[in-house]
Amino acid sequence: MLAEFSELVASTGVSSVGIVSGTKAAPDPRLFVGSGKAGEIRDLVRATRAEVVIFDHALSPSQERNLEAFLECRVLDRTGLILDIFARRARSHEGKLQVELAQLQHLSTRLVRGWTHLERQKGGIGLRGPGEKQLETDRRLLGERIKTIRRRLDKVRRQREQGRQLRKKASIPTVSLVGYTNAGKSTLFNALSGASVYAADQLFATLDPTLRRLVLPDNQSVVLADTVGFIRHLPHDLVAAFRATLQETEEADLLLHVIDASDPERDSYIEQVDNVLEEIGAADSPRILVYNKIDLTDVEARVLPEQDGLPPRAWVSARTGEGLDALRDLIARHFARATMRGRLLLPMDAGRLRAELFQRGAVLHEEVTPEGLWALDVSLSQRSYGQLADRFGDIDFDRLELVSAR
């Protein structure tokens, strides 16, 4: 993982003058590293006149303060490093708000480090008591700013939710691209949809979700979503701040898990992505594993169906276009199998289920039978079918049958 850490550091524009590595059974509560290793780092800082020391681990606020006092320079942990990269990459108003929220949440536990006048107190004519300490003022202003950003992001979330509801009513499935950062998601997104979103050989090139319509070989339309890349030990503040963005992944009908086939660490990265998907509630979403960048390997383009408990897999090159037609066919076959159509008979006291079906845009036709039942011709994905069956278990869903598959 040293190569990834070096690339993270390079992404901030910092020039590395030295690397110190070591192993320790448990982190030291005061300096994170042992006293001997801390002395080695201090000697290197003085010899190279380094201005900042970056740790590839999360540090507690007290550890940061103690290290800065010991090393006599600025100390940054992995979370602060990733936040700095996100701040550089954010382009949209929403992305900047999300990054600022994560930065402020991270800063709120580290305010004491930045102040040398913590005992200053406000006072003046007509004011009783010692007044408000500067640190208390900073925390209060910080809390107010966090509340303001959260309100704005809630508005963004509601707007995105409206868009998702419209797509559901139009029966347009969503396919979300997920994967480790720099796996080639944006390049694949452009190759499949004909879009021209920013794509570069760098970590976190994409922070803002982009949606485009993709027409499959059977003329069915889906919405393709390009999302932020994942990384090991993704800071929880970032996961929380990017909740509105990650919701596109959480509610997608299909995930394309993009994997860099040329990376020797790909199996570890797959595990890291699975962990993040579980954290955001998308662990059970249907997915296709897309092994990208086969032009950098000796692997040929091919597609394997679901077998041995593994999801379908495709080997492609987004840069050369090799294997993309087979991937489109695989996506089309997934939605052909995952779409259920049939007639559902509901009693008049099943109004909640009926309303939910209409909200999802699943009702094609409705009439009332002579027996006083609602007869609904419906078309919905197997995922939606399972969700409704879990919520409305008292309804006889066996009356819904697979009549035809698109």
VOGU-3710 file (C-alpha; in Angstrom, 3 decimals, decimal comma):
1> mlaefselva> 0,000/0,000/0,000  3,056/2,266/0,037  2,562/3,055/-3,661  -1,010/4,202/-2,992  0,118/6,388/-0,094  2,833/7,944/-2,274  0,248/8,675/-4,973  -2,057/10,271/-2,413  0,756/12,540/-1,250  1,701/13,424/-4,839
11> stgvssvgiv> -1,950/14,334/-5,533  -1,655/17,233/-3,086  1,345/18,712/-4,901  3,719/17,991/-2,000  7,269/16,904/-2,818  8,287/13,883/-0,748  11,788/14,122/0,741  11,782/10,862/2,669  9,739/7,870/3,817  9,895/6,269/7,250
21> sgtkaapdpr> 8,140/2,940/7,778  7,880/0,580/10,699  5,713/-1,920/12,523  4,240/-1,768/15,994  1,885/-4,181/17,721  -0,268/-1,349/19,088  -0,147/2,434/18,536  1,437/4,525/21,233  -1,309/6,588/22,929  0,900/9,695/23,036
31> lfvgsgkage> 2,822/9,768/19,739  1,225/6,867/17,780  4,750/5,632/16,993  7,344/4,585/19,549  9,804/7,075/20,983  12,676/5,638/18,941  10,753/5,889/15,664  9,597/9,399/16,575  13,232/10,391/17,096  14,121/8,923/13,692
41> irdlvratra> 11,377/10,995/12,084  12,544/14,141/13,890  16,121/13,619/12,687  14,874/13,268/9,095  12,721/16,391/9,440  15,692/18,420/10,636  18,046/17,006/7,993  15,668/17,695/5,094  13,996/20,800/6,590  10,627/19,206/5,933
51> evvifdhals> 7,598/21,409/6,539  4,982/18,698/7,055  4,942/15,057/8,157  2,099/12,918/6,809  1,015/9,666/8,472  -0,752/6,924/6,508  -2,987/6,309/9,516  -5,721/8,112/11,399  -4,364/10,073/14,358  -6,257/11,285/17,392
61> psqernleaf> -6,275/15,045/18,042  -3,960/14,612/21,031  -1,531/12,508/18,988  -1,410/15,222/16,316  -0,695/17,899/18,918  1,977/15,832/20,655  3,672/14,951/17,355  3,686/18,576/16,206  5,294/19,641/19,483  7,864/16,841/19,268
71> lecrvldrtg> 8,689/17,170/15,551  8,368/20,982/15,501  6,466/20,977/12,208  2,954/20,440/10,917  1,542/16,892/11,152  -1,218/15,555/8,904  -2,943/12,183/9,145  -4,529/10,081/6,381  -7,985/11,604/6,902  -6,643/15,153/6,591
81> lildifarra> -4,695/14,145/3,495  -7,760/12,724/1,736  -9,812/15,765/2,747  -7,190/18,017/1,159  -7,373/16,039/-2,097  -11,167/16,200/-2,095  -11,010/19,964/-1,572  -8,776/20,258/-4,656  -10,995/18,014/-6,813  -14,436/19,388/-5,918
91> rshegklqve> -15,933/21,334/-8,808  -19,690/21,615/-8,313  -21,421/23,629/-5,603  -22,703/20,387/-4,061  -19,263/18,792/-4,069  -17,706/21,827/-2,383  -20,404/21,789/0,290  -19,826/18,095/0,966  -16,074/18,578/1,284  -16,484/21,603/3,542
101> laqlqhlstr> -18,823/19,649/5,812  -16,315/16,816/6,134  -13,481/19,283/6,776  -15,415/21,125/9,475  -16,404/17,879/11,196  -12,761/16,807/11,166  -11,628/20,228/12,399  -14,164/20,400/15,233  -12,138/17,946/17,328  -8,859/19,727/16,570
111> lvrgwthler> -9,699/23,353/17,269  -7,453/23,575/20,307  -4,374/22,898/18,152  -4,721/26,071/16,154  -5,079/28,566/18,980  -2,559/30,024/21,400  -5,028/32,474/22,921  -7,501/29,957/24,351  -7,787/31,779/27,641  -8,728/35,065/26,020
121> qkggiglrgp> -12,209/36,033/27,055  -14,668/38,491/25,747  -15,578/41,275/28,108  -16,585/44,867/28,101  -18,703/47,590/29,642  -22,080/46,307/30,667  -21,097/42,626/30,455  -21,071/40,579/33,639  -18,805/37,640/34,282  -15,721/36,526/32,410
131> gekqletdrr> -17,506/36,266/29,073  -17,080/33,654/26,362  -13,715/32,037/25,718  -12,360/32,272/22,195  -12,391/28,472/21,838  -16,057/28,379/22,813  -16,792/31,059/20,237  -14,977/29,097/17,555  -16,878/25,929/18,383  -20,189/27,742/18,346
141> llgeriktir> -19,503/29,365/14,962  -18,268/26,053/13,618  -21,436/24,302/14,786  -23,616/26,958/13,152  -21,759/26,585/9,852  -22,127/22,786/9,982  -25,885/23,139/10,527  -26,123/25,545/7,575  -24,260/23,178/5,235  -26,373/20,224/6,346
151> rrldkvrrqr> -29,548/22,167/5,561  -28,241/22,941/2,083  -27,221/19,327/1,503  -30,656/18,179/2,683  -32,125/20,388/-0,026  -29,805/18,770/-2,576  -30,843/15,351/-1,310  -34,529/16,210/-1,761  -33,864/17,434/-5,289  -32,024/14,214/-6,140
161> eqgrqlrkka> -34,850/12,209/-4,613  -37,333/13,977/-6,881  -35,214/12,993/-9,876  -35,112/9,376/-8,714  -38,883/9,306/-8,247  -39,383/10,649/-11,766  -37,123/7,916/-13,151  -39,063/5,294/-11,198  -42,345/6,580/-12,584  -40,891/6,375/-16,069
171> siptvslvgy> -39,716/2,808/-15,284  -36,115/3,730/-16,103  -33,621/1,588/-14,142  -30,420/3,099/-12,746  -26,983/1,555/-13,261  -24,300/2,950/-10,952  -20,567/2,671/-11,534  -18,654/1,923/-8,335  -15,102/0,882/-7,652  -11,767/1,753/-6,148
181> tnagkstlfn> -10,442/5,178/-7,020  -8,573/5,377/-10,337  -10,045/2,082/-11,604  -11,229/3,800/-14,794  -14,886/4,424/-13,926  -15,146/7,802/-15,657  -13,396/6,505/-18,788  -15,815/3,564/-18,889  -18,726/5,948/-18,263  -17,680/8,061/-21,246
191> alsgasvyaa> -17,152/5,009/-23,449  -20,582/3,535/-22,669  -22,645/6,728/-22,731  -20,743/8,917/-25,192  -20,350/11,591/-22,497  -17,244/13,666/-21,920  -16,925/13,882/-18,145  -13,506/14,642/-16,694  -11,324/11,531/-16,578  -7,664/11,442/-15,554
201> dqlfatldpt> -5,065/9,016/-14,275  -5,247/10,334/-10,730  -6,955/9,534/-7,458  -10,439/10,967/-6,935  -10,718/12,580/-10,366  -14,507/12,331/-9,952  -16,313/13,703/-6,909  -19,606/14,856/-8,385  -22,098/12,262/-9,681  -22,966/12,495/-13,364
211> lrrlvlpdnq> -26,055/10,899/-14,933  -26,487/9,971/-18,595  -29,017/7,898/-20,514  -27,699/4,640/-21,946  -29,637/2,769/-24,652  -29,065/-0,984/-24,483  -29,021/-3,378/-27,473  -32,694/-4,340/-26,893  -33,636/-0,624/-27,078  -34,278/-0,474/-23,341
221> svvladtvgf> -33,048/2,741/-21,713  -31,242/2,924/-18,391  -29,661/5,790/-16,461  -25,909/5,414/-16,016  -24,407/7,109/-12,936  -20,707/7,875/-12,430  -19,861/8,258/-8,733  -16,965/9,015/-6,404  -14,304/6,333/-6,082  -13,682/4,415/-2,879
231> irhlphdlva> -10,425/3,872/-1,043  -9,273/1,841/1,950  -9,978/3,466/5,297  -12,295/5,995/3,664  -12,903/8,560/6,438  -16,309/8,184/8,061  -16,788/11,954/7,883  -16,515/11,712/4,101  -18,970/8,822/3,913  -21,448/10,854/5,942
241> afratlqete> -20,848/14,078/4,002  -21,231/12,356/0,632  -24,430/10,583/1,648  -26,451/12,492/-0,975  -23,997/11,416/-3,661  -23,668/7,825/-2,477  -27,452/7,484/-2,407  -27,284/7,096/-6,198  -25,296/3,934/-5,505  -27,471/2,787/-2,622
251> eadlllhvid> -30,687/2,918/-4,664  -29,304/1,755/-8,020  -30,975/-1,214/-9,694  -27,585/-2,557/-10,817  -23,980/-1,845/-9,796  -21,084/-2,061/-12,217  -18,125/-2,731/-9,924  -15,184/-1,480/-11,997  -11,843/-3,146/-11,184  -8,390/-2,312/-12,496
261> asdperdsyi> -7,401/-5,687/-13,978  -3,769/-4,586/-14,256  -3,382/-3,740/-10,553  -1,732/-6,496/-8,490  -3,690/-5,287/-5,437  -7,075/-5,681/-7,163  -8,346/-8,434/-4,821  -7,668/-6,237/-1,800  -9,394/-3,308/-3,508  -12,455/-5,439/-4,256
271> eqvdnvleei> -12,709/-6,207/-0,541  -12,382/-2,521/0,346  -15,176/-1,554/-2,058  -17,398/-4,311/-0,654  -16,831/-2,899/2,834  -17,926/0,596/1,766  -20,970/-0,795/-0,064  -21,965/-2,595/3,114  -21,506/0,609/5,112  -23,851/2,592/2,854
281> gaadsprilv> -26,458/-0,190/2,689  -25,805/-1,412/-0,864  -24,185/-4,765/-0,055  -27,128/-6,774/-1,421  -27,536/-4,800/-4,641  -27,141/-6,887/-7,826  -23,826/-6,249/-9,511  -21,565/-7,062/-12,424  -17,800/-7,198/-11,889  -16,131/-5,261/-14,726
291> ynkidltdve> -12,401/-5,916/-15,035  -11,146/-2,821/-16,848  -7,764/-1,916/-18,437  -7,192/-5,296/-20,082  -5,161/-3,385/-22,686  -2,465/-3,220/-19,993  -2,552/-7,001/-19,465  -2,477/-10,150/-21,583  -6,130/-10,926/-20,749  -8,623/-11,131/-23,627
301> arvlpeqdgl> -12,066/-9,554/-23,587  -14,729/-11,999/-22,441  -17,920/-12,284/-20,407  -18,805/-14,921/-17,818  -22,386/-15,380/-16,571  -23,305/-15,768/-12,928  -21,908/-19,059/-11,623  -20,571/-20,714/-8,477  -22,107/-17,970/-6,356  -20,128/-15,264/-8,161
311> pprawvsart> -21,816/-12,351/-9,940  -21,474/-11,989/-13,723  -18,030/-10,804/-14,839  -16,773/-8,909/-17,864  -13,223/-8,138/-19,027  -13,072/-4,897/-21,030  -10,898/-1,967/-22,002  -12,679/1,353/-21,688  -9,788/3,074/-23,444  -9,777/0,900/-26,593
321> gegldalrdl> -13,447/-0,145/-26,515  -12,615/-3,844/-26,434  -15,383/-5,901/-24,829  -17,844/-3,018/-24,395  -20,484/-4,498/-26,723  -20,458/-7,717/-24,701  -20,821/-5,668/-21,506  -23,858/-3,851/-22,936  -25,416/-7,220/-23,824  -24,740/-8,454/-20,291
331> iarhfaratm> -26,483/-5,408/-18,782  -29,441/-5,896/-21,138  -29,748/-9,579/-20,185  -29,708/-8,656/-16,505  -32,687/-6,347/-16,853  -34,472/-8,846/-19,098  -34,247/-11,411/-16,296  -34,895/-8,913/-13,534  -38,176/-7,528/-14,881  -41,461/-9,082/-13,798
341> rgrlllpmda> -44,790/-8,443/-15,442  -48,151/-9,777/-14,443  -51,564/-9,134/-12,908  -51,886/-8,525/-9,196  -55,275/-8,721/-7,483  -55,539/-6,572/-4,369  -58,371/-6,210/-1,849  -59,691/-2,730/-1,158  -57,882/-2,584/2,197  -54,488/-2,850/0,429
351> grlraelfqr> -54,389/0,847/-0,427  -50,865/1,325/0,935  -49,445/-1,331/-1,377  -51,402/0,073/-4,323  -50,051/3,570/-3,616  -46,496/2,211/-3,359  -46,835/0,465/-6,747  -48,036/3,693/-8,357  -45,222/5,659/-6,705  -42,669/3,252/-8,185
361> gavlheevtp> -44,249/3,654/-11,625  -44,958/-0,081/-11,734  -48,655/0,063/-12,693  -49,342/-0,315/-16,401  -53,139/-0,622/-16,161  -55,746/-0,743/-13,422  -59,379/-1,849/-13,225  -61,859/-3,006/-10,582  -63,164/-6,569/-10,845  -66,812/-7,566/-10,237
371> eglwaldvsl> -65,634/-9,086/-6,949  -64,491/-5,647/-5,784  -60,766/-6,208/-6,157  -58,169/-3,944/-7,689  -56,696/-5,664/-10,744  -53,312/-4,144/-11,515  -51,169/-4,946/-14,524  -47,703/-4,311/-13,151  -44,113/-4,314/-14,339  -41,348/-4,029/-11,761
381> sqrsygqlad> -37,853/-5,252/-11,068  -37,253/-8,332/-8,977  -35,457/-6,109/-6,477  -38,568/-3,934/-6,049  -40,661/-7,095/-5,901  -38,539/-8,405/-3,028  -38,669/-5,086/-1,181  -42,459/-4,931/-1,421  -42,807/-8,575/-0,394  -40,764/-7,844/2,738
391> rfgdidfdrl> -42,929/-4,845/3,629  -46,340/-6,282/2,714  -46,021/-9,925/3,649  -49,771/-10,309/4,178  -50,416/-9,797/0,442  -50,577/-12,861/-1,787  -47,709/-12,070/-4,133  -48,004/-15,467/-5,774  -50,657/-13,929/-7,970  -47,905/-11,955/-9,635
401> elvsar> -46,295/-14,115/-12,287  -43,563/-13,643/-14,847  -45,652/-13,199/-17,974  -42,950/-11,857/-20,269  -39,359/-10,696/-19,957  -37,903/-7,817/-21,877
//
